[in-house]
Amino acid sequence: MVTRITGMASGLDVDSLVKQLMKAKQATLDNMVRKRTKLEWQQEDYRTMAAKIVDFRNNKVSNYNLSTAINAKSTTVSGDQSAVTVNSTSSSASGSLNVKVESVAEFATKVFTFAGANDTTELGDLLESDGTNVTVTINGEPITLSKTSKLSDLATAINAKSGTTKSTALYKDGQLSISATQTGVGANTVDSNGNTVKTGTLDIQMIDVNSIGINGVEAAKGGQAKVIINGITYESDSNKFSVNGYTFTVNAKTATGSSTTLTATRDVDKIVETVKSFISDYNSLISAVNSELSEQKYYKYNPLTSDEKEGMTDDEIKLWQDKARSGTLQNDSTLKKMISDFRFEMTSLVAGIKDANGQSISIGITTGSYSEQGKLYLDESKLRTALESNPDEVVNLFSGQSSGSSSGLFSKVLDTTMEALKSLQTKAGTSLYSTDLNTTLLANSLLSTQISEMKKQEDFEQERLNNAETQYYKMFTAMETAINRYNSQSSSISSMLG
């Protein structure tokens, strides 16, 4: 900031005079700033709208389109409910299953009893060492300990490497138990005395010292789960497996003379809630979009300059700026097209489905009056009736995976919203995926490019104004110098004339 001391000779308020002279020239820059501010407001409003569309698309419709939402199944269990647990998925076949568990998958286990060993016995006295260390290999993973280590130390070391050895160990009173961490039969052989033990999914190599010896206790071999479902036998190394879209978890052998009966049906309540939530979210979005499209523009109100804000209260400034900002997205072509596409896509919901005889059946969805601009309404009882009588047709109406006009409504909405988001990104630099209102706008968008160019023009204009202001001050300084010279000469003449 340049400090100027002027007007001492002339008595003029030079700063005020320069400010008045600059006022007309400043108007050009002020108009440029107003235009840029309006574009920045518009870009920010595009970002807000894009965030709403992203939220609707990615956090709402994408979730509704999941088979667990629009094609949810529920399963009821009767009979022996302790033997098996069942979870159904959208691909589960509707109907009943009769299940009997004949065996549960077990972990392979080997128990070693070391004759004469106790808690203080060293490994070097039980197993062959290289003079310093003892090595035990489990499932190809060597575990090396000092020969002075104890059996409890070996158990701890095995457990520390359970991820690679796929085994766990327990020690008590001279006995070491090693178990596989995976169920199933695997090799399913046991060597009762040692050097190499293969028991289910467990492979142990342990070299004994002849003078002590290892008393191999026969292991409980790893075993498979064996389940009979509707008369067909299924075997699995794991107690958890899938058949026909069902996930079975075997818990125990079925009680003698009993069985478990599973009945799967479409979860009408959950599907209805999915449709209700979609309609609510859809109505909220189109309400927000239509509000922006029809928002009034106040052409007499422009962004305020700092000088214009002087003398105004905060409330007055806010009211003015709100009107100046109103209508930034009025009749926007991208948003209008999205709404138009939505309305066309919703006609499939209003049309409903056709039964086996080709008769149209309403699913309870209707549109409001013209003034409501595409708002949807749901008659829940009609939707439930349609789901109970024609569930596949109703679900396909929303989630059908065919391409083109026969694809499901959710897929169409996802495509339409992505098309709109891409258009907004090109226009305003908004994000395709983020709902963050502070996310950086792309610099190569149409609006970003315009705003950047306008800032350059403003800088050029500001420099021109600075030069003009400097020139005005030079003029007044020259005038002051001339007046000082005149005053000096006048004083000299007066003194000469006495």
N, C-alpha and C positions, 0 to 999 in steps of 0.2 A: 504494500500500500504506500503510494507516494504522498508525502505530506507537503502541501504547498502553502506558502504564506503570501497572499496577494491582496491587492486593493488598499494598501496602506496609503498610497499617494492619492488615488482617485476617490477613495471612500466607498467604492463599489463592493457589493457582495459577489465577488467573482465566482465562488463555488456555486451559488444559486443560479447565476447567469449561465454558467457552463452546463449545469444540470438541465436548465430549460432548453438550451440549444441542443443538448444531446437527446432530449426526450423524443423528438420526432424521429431521429435516427435510430433510437432504441426500439421503436415500434416494430421495425423489420425483424430484429432478433427475437423480440417477445413473441411475435407470430410464429416464427420458426420453432421456438421452444414449445409453444402451445400445441402445434401440430405433432411434434415428436412425443410430447407427453400423452396425447391421445392415442398414438400408436402403441406406446408402452403400456398404457392401460388396457388397450385391446389385446395385446399379447399376454398380459397377465390374466385377463378374463378367459382367453383361450386355454391357458394352462389350467385354470380352475375347472373349466368345463371338461378338458381332457382327463383330468384326475378323476372326475365323477364317472366318466365313461370307462376308464381303466378299472375303477373299483367295481362297477357293475359287471364288466366283462370278466375280469380275472378272479375277483373275490366272490362273486355271486353266481353268474350263469355257468361258469366253468365247474363250480361245485355242484350246481343243480344237475348238470349234464352227466355227473358221475353215476355209474350204474347203482351204486349204493344209495343214491338219493332218489332218482326217478324210477328205478326198477328194483327197489328194496324188497327183500324177502324176509319172512319171519319163520321160525321153526319152533314147533311145540314138541316136547319130549314126554313120553309116557312109558310105563313099565319100569325096568331097572335103570334108574337115572344116574346111579353111581358108577356104572361100568364105563360109560363113554360120554364125552362132551362133544357137541356138534355145533358148528357155526355154518350158516348158509350164506351164499353170495348171490349176486344177481343172476349168475349162470346156473344156480342150483335148479334142478328139475323139480317142478311142482309135483306133489304127491307124497306117498308114504314109503318109508324104508323100515325093514325089520332087521335089527342088528343083534348079533351075539358075539361076545368077546370070548375066544377060547384060550388065548394066552396074551400076556403082556410082554413087550420087548424089555429085555433086561441087560444090565451092564455086565460085561465079562469081568470076573474077579479071580485073583489067585492069592492064596494065603500061604506064606512061608513061615515054618516054625524052625527056629535055629536052636538045635539041641544045646542045653546048658547056658544059653544066652540070657542076659538080664540088662537092666538099664545102663550099667557101666561097662558092658562088654564092648571092646573096640572092633570096628569093621575088619581090621587087619587080622583078627583072630577068627573071623567067620568066613571071609571071602579072600580070594587070591589077590595079592597086591604086587606092584612092581618094586616094592621095597619102600616106597614112600606113599603112594596113593592107591586107592581102590576105585575101579570103574564099573558102573552098572549101565547097561544100554537098554533103553525102553523105546520101542517103536522107532529104532534107528537113532535116537538122541542119546549121546553119552553123558553120563552124570559122574563126575570125578570128585572124590572127597579124600581128605587125608585118612590114612589107615588108622589114625587114632580117633576118628569120628565114631559116633554111636549110631545104632539103628534109628533112633529118633531123628538124628541129623539127616540120615538118608531119606526118611519120610518127608522131612521139611524141604529137602532139595528137590525131590520128585514133584512136590506140590508147587514149588516155585517155577517149575518148567512145565506145568500142566498144559499150557497152550501148545507147546511143541511135542510133548510126549503123549498128549491126549490121554493122560492118566492121572489118578490121584492116589495117595497112599495114607495108611493109618498104621500107627505102631502102638503096641501094648504088650508088656510082659514077655518079651522075646519073640513076639509074632509080628510079621510085617504083611499087611494086606495091600495089594495093588489092584486098582480097578480102572477099567476103561471109562472115559468120559462120554463115550458114544455107545448106544445100545445096538444090538444086532448080533448075528452069529459069526460073521467074519470067517476066519480059518476054522474056528470051533474045535481045536484040538488042545490037549493039555498033556504036558510031560510032568509026571508026578514027582520027579526028583531033579528037576532042574536046570541043566545048563541053558537050554533054550526052551522057553515056555511060550506057547501060542494059545491064547484062550480068547476066543471071539475076536474082538478088534484090538487085542492086547498082545504085544510081542516083547517078551522079556529075556534078556541075556544076562546070566549071573553065574560066574565061575566060583564054585565052592572050594573050600579047603578040605581035603580028604579027612583030616584028623577030626574035624568037627562035623561036617556034612550038613546038608539041607534036607529037612524032612518036608517034602512037598505035600501039602494037604490038597486033595482034589478040589478044584475050583468050581464055583457055580458058573457054568458056561453062559456066554452071552446068548440071548435068545430073541427071536423075532416076535412081533405082535401078529396074532392070527385072529382075523375077524371075518365072520360070515354075514354078508349083507344081501338080503333077498335071495338067499340060497347059494350065493357065489362067495368062494373063499378068497380073501385078500391077505397077503403077508407083507410085512414091512419091517425093516431094521429099526425104524423109529416108531414111537408111540403116537406120532402125529403124521397124518397123511391125508390126501385128498382123493375123493371119488365123486364124479358127476357134479362138480361144483360145491360139494360139501367138504368141510375140513373136520376130520375126526381126530379127537384126542382120547386115546385109550387110557383109562384110569385103573381098571381092575377087571378080573375075570367075571363074566356074567354069572349071576347066581344060578344054580341048578334049576332047570325047569322054567327059567325066566328068559326074557329078551327085552330089548329096547326098541320102541317104535318112534320113528321121527316123521313128522308131517310138516311139509314146507308149503307155504302159500305166499302170495304177494302181500307185502305190508301196505295195505290200503291207507292206513292212517299216515304213514310216513310219506307216501307218494302225494297224498292230498296236501300235507304240510309243505312239501317241496313246491307244488304248483301255487299254493297260496303265497309263499314267500317270493316266488318269481314274479307273480302279478304285482305284489306290493312294491318290490324293487323296481320293476319296469315302470309302474305308474309314477314312482318318485323321480326316476330319471327323465321321463318325457315331460313331466311337469316342470322340472328345472330347465330343460332345453327350450320348451315352448315359452317359458317366462322370458328367457334371454332373446328369443327370436322376435317376440312381440313388445319388448321393452321400449318405451318411448324415448325419442331423442329430443333434447332441448338445445336447439341450435343457437339460442341466444346466450347460452352458458358455455364459457370456455375455461380451461384450467387457469387458475389465478397465478399471477406473478407475485414475487415477494413484495413488490411495492403495493400491489393491489390488496394484499392481505393486511397491510398496515391499517389500523383503525377498525378492523373487523374482529368480532369475538370468535372463539374457537367453534362455537355452535354455528355461527353464520358461515364460517369457512367450510365446515363439514356439509351443511345443507347445499351450499353452492357447488362444492366439488362433487357431491353425489349426483346432482343434476347434470353437471358437466360430463360425468363419466357414464351416465345412463345411455343405454342403447348401443354399446360398443359392438355387440354381436347381433344386432337387429337384422333379420332376414339373411343371416349367413348361409351361403349356399351349401356348405358341407353339412351343417346341422339340419338344414331343411331336407336334404337328401336322406340323411339317416332316419329322420322321423317318417319320411315318405316310405322308405324301405320297410321300416318297422310295421307300418300300417298294412302294407301289402302282405307281409309275413304273418301277421296276426289273423288274417282272413282264414287261414287253415284251422286255427283254434275255434273261431266262430262257426265255421262250417261243420266242425265235429268230425265224426268217423262214420263208417258204413258197416253194418252188420253183415252176417253171412248171406243175407238175402238182398244186399245192396241198398238197404234202407238207411237213410241218414239218422244218426243219433247225436244229440247234443251232449257235449261234455260239460255244459254249464257255464261256458265263458261267452260273454257278450261285451260289446263296446258301448260306451256312453253316447250322449248326444254329440252333435257336431261341435258345439261350443266347448266340450270337454276334451277335444283334440286327441282322440285315440285312447282315452282311459279305458282300462279293462275292468270288468266286474265278474265275480265268480259265484255261481250257485253251487255250493259245496255238495248238496244232496244229489244233484244231477251228475256231478263228477264222480261221486262214490258209486252211483248206480252204473255208470259207464265202465268204471274200473272193475266192478264185480261181474259184469256181463261180457265185456270185451277188453280184458286187461292188456293183451298184446297190442291191440290197435291203438289204445290210448297211450301206452308207453312209447310206441313207435312214432306217434304224432310228435312227441317232444324230443325223443332221443334217437330216432332213426338215423342210421349211418350212411345211407345211400347218398350219392352225389347229386348235385343239381336241384331241381325243384322238388324232388322226392325226399330230400334229406330232412332230418328232424328240425323242429323249430329252434332248439337250442343251438344247433350247428349253424343255422342261418343267422341267428342273432350274433353269434361269435364272429362270423364272417363280416356282417354288416358293421359291427362296432370296430373291428380292426381296420376296415376300409376307411371309416371316418377318422380313426386315430392317425392313420398314415397321411390322410389329407391335411389334418391339423398340423402334423409334424412338418410337412412341406411348407405350409402357410406360415406357421408361428413358431416352429422349432420345439414343440411340446414332446413329451415322452410317450412311447408306446406302452410302457409297462409300469411307470412309477405314479404313485398318488401323492408324492411329496410336492407341496406347493412351493418349495424353495429349490427344486431341482433346476439345474442349469439349462437354459434354453439353447438350442442349437444355433450356432453363429451363421450357418449358411441358409437359414430359412428366409422366406421372402420378407417377413417383417423385420427380422434381425438385420438383414442387409439394408433395408430402408432406413432403419433407425441409426445404424452405423454411419450411413452416408449423410444423414441429416446432422449428426453430431459433428462431422467434418465441416459441413457448411456453417454450422453455428460457430465453430472455432474460427473459421475464416472471417465471419461477420464480426465476431468479438474483437479480433485483431484489428479489423478496419475501424471499429468504434474506438478502440484504445488509441489508435493513431489520430483519429479526428479529435478526440478529447485533448490529447497532447498538443495538437495544433491550436486548439482554442486557447489553451492556457498560454501557449507561446505568444499568441496575439495579444492577450491581456497583459502579459508580462512586458511586451514591447510598448504597449500603451502606458503602463506604469512607468517604464523607463523614460519615455518621452515626457510625461507629466513631471517626473522628478527633475529632468533636465530643464524644462520650462520654469519650474518653480525655483531652481537654482539660479537661472539667468535673471529671473524677475527679482530675486532677492539681491543679486549683485547690482542691478541697475538702481534699485531703490536705495541701496547704501551709497552709491556714487552720487546720487542726486541729493543725498543728505536729508 
